[in-house]
Amino acid sequence: MGGAKTARFGKIPGIDLFKFTIWEKRKQCNDCGIHTKIFAGISGSKVDGAYSIVVSGHYTDDYDHGYTLMYTGTGGRAKFNEAGKRTMFGKQIEDQTFEHPHNQALFVS
C-alpha cells in the first residue's frame, strides 16, 4: 500500500477509502499514511481538525459497527497504576475535555 506519512485530508495515493479494510496494527495505518500517530487515537490539529481517528477498544463507550461508530475522544485516564508504574491504559478517572488538543481537533471537525 502506498501513501504519504503526512497528516492531511483527502485522497491518499494507493488507498481506496471506500473499500472496507481492517488494519491489525496502528503501525500499518502509519506506514500507508492513513493515521500518522502511532499511539494517539486522533491524528490532526486544533487548527485544521481531525484527519483520522483509530478506535482502540480501550474506552468502554466507543464502538465500531463498520459504517457507524461512537468515539468518545481522548484523555481522563490515570497515568500511573496502583503500584505507581506508568501505564498507557490507566483507569478512566475523569471526563474527556475539549482542553485536550486532540479533542480540540475533533471539535473543529
SERO-575601 format. One record per residue (C-alpha): residue number from 1; x, y, z negated. Coordinates in steps of 0.02 Angstrom, whole numbers, plus 50000, padded with zeros to 5 digits. Layout:
! SERO-575601
roro / px / py / pz
NUM / X / Y / Z;
...
END
This chain:
! SERO-575601
roro / px / py / pz
1 / 50000 / 50000 / 50000;
2 / 50064 / 50172 / 50043;
3 / 50036 / 50334 / 49954;
4 / 50116 / 50487 / 49881;
5 / 50160 / 50495 / 49697;
6 / 50094 / 50672 / 49679;
7 / 49928 / 50709 / 49597;
8 / 49806 / 50777 / 49723;
9 / 49628 / 50774 / 49786;
10 / 49583 / 50692 / 49949;
11 / 49645 / 50553 / 50061;
12 / 49798 / 50453 / 50014;
13 / 49886 / 50376 / 50165;
14 / 49863 / 50187 / 50170;
15 / 49724 / 50184 / 50038;
16 / 49540 / 50152 / 50079;
17 / 49449 / 50233 / 49933;
18 / 49283 / 50159 / 49989;
19 / 49347 / 49980 / 49981;
20 / 49316 / 49901 / 49811;
21 / 49490 / 49871 / 49742;
22 / 49549 / 49815 / 49571;
23 / 49725 / 49855 / 49513;
24 / 49781 / 49741 / 49372;
25 / 49912 / 49861 / 49305;
26 / 49920 / 50050 / 49294;
27 / 50093 / 50046 / 49369;
28 / 50014 / 49982 / 49532;
29 / 49900 / 50134 / 49533;
30 / 50052 / 50245 / 49507;
31 / 50154 / 50158 / 49642;
32 / 50022 / 50188 / 49776;
33 / 49978 / 50364 / 49720;
34 / 49801 / 50329 / 49656;
35 / 49839 / 50378 / 49474;
36 / 50001 / 50470 / 49436;
37 / 50003 / 50442 / 49247;
38 / 50073 / 50279 / 49178;
39 / 49996 / 50290 / 49003;
40 / 49868 / 50431 / 49008;
41 / 49694 / 50388 / 49071;
42 / 49666 / 50558 / 49150;
43 / 49775 / 50624 / 49291;
44 / 49754 / 50808 / 49331;
45 / 49768 / 50981 / 49256;
46 / 49660 / 51107 / 49164;
47 / 49677 / 51221 / 49316;
48 / 49636 / 51102 / 49460;
49 / 49532 / 50971 / 49370;
50 / 49547 / 50782 / 49360;
51 / 49620 / 50695 / 49512;
52 / 49586 / 50521 / 49444;
53 / 49539 / 50426 / 49287;
54 / 49577 / 50250 / 49227;
55 / 49453 / 50157 / 49117;
56 / 49562 / 50060 / 48996;
57 / 49435 / 49969 / 48889;
58 / 49509 / 50044 / 48731;
59 / 49360 / 50159 / 48696;
60 / 49202 / 50066 / 48646;
61 / 49086 / 50191 / 48732;
62 / 49171 / 50176 / 48902;
63 / 49101 / 50059 / 49032;
64 / 49134 / 50024 / 49215;
65 / 48998 / 49944 / 49321;
66 / 49085 / 49970 / 49488;
67 / 48978 / 50108 / 49562;
68 / 48942 / 50193 / 49395;
69 / 49049 / 50219 / 49241;
70 / 49047 / 50307 / 49074;
71 / 49209 / 50391 / 49025;
72 / 49220 / 50475 / 48856;
73 / 49384 / 50568 / 48876;
74 / 49543 / 50553 / 48776;
75 / 49603 / 50588 / 48600;
76 / 49539 / 50567 / 48424;
77 / 49641 / 50412 / 48386;
78 / 49759 / 50384 / 48240;
79 / 49939 / 50394 / 48298;
80 / 50001 / 50278 / 48161;
81 / 49933 / 50112 / 48096;
82 / 49905 / 50068 / 47913;
83 / 50087 / 50015 / 47896;
84 / 50145 / 50186 / 47958;
85 / 50206 / 50119 / 48125;
86 / 50174 / 50220 / 48284;
87 / 50035 / 50142 / 48388;
88 / 49966 / 50176 / 48562;
89 / 49790 / 50117 / 48523;
90 / 49752 / 50175 / 48346;
91 / 49580 / 50180 / 48268;
92 / 49459 / 50313 / 48326;
93 / 49462 / 50438 / 48182;
94 / 49385 / 50594 / 48260;
95 / 49290 / 50654 / 48412;
96 / 49375 / 50696 / 48576;
97 / 49376 / 50883 / 48610;
98 / 49398 / 50996 / 48760;
99 / 49550 / 51070 / 48673;
100 / 49649 / 50920 / 48737;
101 / 49723 / 50969 / 48908;
102 / 49671 / 50805 / 48990;
103 / 49491 / 50830 / 48934;
104 / 49501 / 51008 / 49000;
105 / 49541 / 50931 / 49170;
106 / 49380 / 50829 / 49157;
107 / 49283 / 50985 / 49109;
108 / 49346 / 51079 / 49261;
109 / 49297 / 50935 / 49374;
END
